[in-house]
Amino acid sequence: MPKTALAKIIGERLRMIRKKQGLSQEELAHLSNTHPTYIGQLERGEKNVTVDTLDKVTNALNISLEELFRFSSINPKSVDESILQLNNLLVEVNNEDRQTILKIIHIMLEWKTDTTKRIN
């Protein structure tokens, strides 16, 4: 089944919240009475989640559906795959490291802008 942008965004959001809570896919599957393989498929955007399953998973994560969908201002068609990958990687590091990575990105973008100006 092809991945849709919305399924990928929901999956990334579920993964981010799960990891933030320190749960493995297996632990979340146990808490939500689902299969670990299914949790993995949801997180990769390979499966379209049903409302009933989404209710089970959000209850297991102790979050509301509203909290899960707080990203709703994002236009799924405008989300680049690399942004989703960056988000997934950044969830795994602490806030101090995220701030350091952000500074590095700013420096790299400034360097690129300066280089482009000199060439033109």
C-alpha positions in Angstrom: 0.0 0.0 0.0 1.5 3.4 -1.0 2.4 5.8 1.8 0.3 9.0 1.9 1.6 12.2 3.2 -1.0 12.3 6.0 -0.2 8.7 7.1 3.5 9.5 7.2 2.9 12.6 9.3 0.6 10.8 11.7 3.2 8.0 11.9 6.1 10.4 12.6 4.0 12.1 15.3 3.2 8.8 17.0 6.9 7.8 16.9 8.0 11.1 18.3 5.5 10.9 21.2 6.3 7.3 21.9 10.1 7.9 22.0 9.6 11.0 24.1 7.8 8.8 26.6 10.6 6.3 26.5 8.5 3.5 25.1 9.5 0.8 22.7 7.2 -0.2 19.9 6.6 -3.5 21.7 5.6 -1.7 24.9 3.2 0.6 23.1 1.7 -2.4 21.3 1.2 -4.2 24.6 -0.4 -1.1 26.2 -2.7 -0.5 23.2 -3.5 -4.2 22.6 -2.1 -4.1 19.1 0.7 -5.9 17.4 4.3 -4.5 17.4 4.5 -5.0 13.7 1.4 -2.9 13.2 2.8 -0.1 15.4 5.9 -0.1 13.2 3.8 0.0 10.0 1.8 3.0 11.5 4.9 4.9 12.4 6.4 4.4 8.9 3.1 5.5 7.3 2.6 2.1 5.7 -0.9 1.6 7.1 -3.9 3.9 7.4 -4.9 3.8 11.0 -8.6 3.3 12.0 -10.3 5.6 14.4 -10.7 2.8 16.9 -7.0 1.9 16.8 -6.0 5.5 17.0 -8.1 5.8 20.1 -6.3 2.7 21.6 -2.9 4.1 20.8 -3.5 7.6 22.1 -5.0 6.2 25.3 -1.9 4.0 25.7 0.3 7.1 25.2 -1.9 9.0 27.7 -2.6 11.8 25.2 -5.8 13.1 23.6 -6.5 13.0 19.9 -6.3 16.8 20.0 -2.7 16.6 21.2 -1.8 14.0 18.5 -3.2 16.4 15.8 -1.6 19.6 17.1 0.5 19.6 13.9 -2.7 20.1 11.9 -1.6 23.5 10.7 1.1 21.7 8.6 0.1 21.2 5.0 0.9 17.5 4.4 1.6 18.2 0.7 4.3 20.7 1.6 6.2 18.4 4.0 9.4 17.2 2.5 10.7 13.7 3.3 13.9 15.2 4.6 12.0 17.3 7.1 10.3 14.2 8.4 13.7 12.4 8.7 15.2 15.4 10.5 12.3 15.5 12.9 12.7 11.8 13.6 16.4 12.2 14.3 16.0 15.3 16.5 13.4 13.6 18.7 16.1 11.2 19.8 18.5 13.9 21.2 18.1 16.1 24.3 17.2 19.7 24.1 20.7 21.0 24.6 21.9 18.9 21.6 19.0 20.1 19.5 20.0 23.7 20.2 23.6 23.0 19.2 22.4 21.3 16.0 20.2 24.4 15.3 23.2 26.7 15.7 25.2 24.5 13.3 22.4 24.7 10.7 22.3 28.5 11.1 26.0 28.8 10.6 25.9 26.5 7.5 23.0 28.6 6.0 24.9 31.8 6.6 28.0 30.3 5.0 26.0 29.2 2.0 24.4 32.7 1.6 27.8 34.4 1.9 29.4 32.0 -0.7 26.5 32.5 -3.1 26.8 36.3 -2.8 30.6 36.1 -3.6 30.0 34.0 -6.6 27.3 36.2 -8.0 
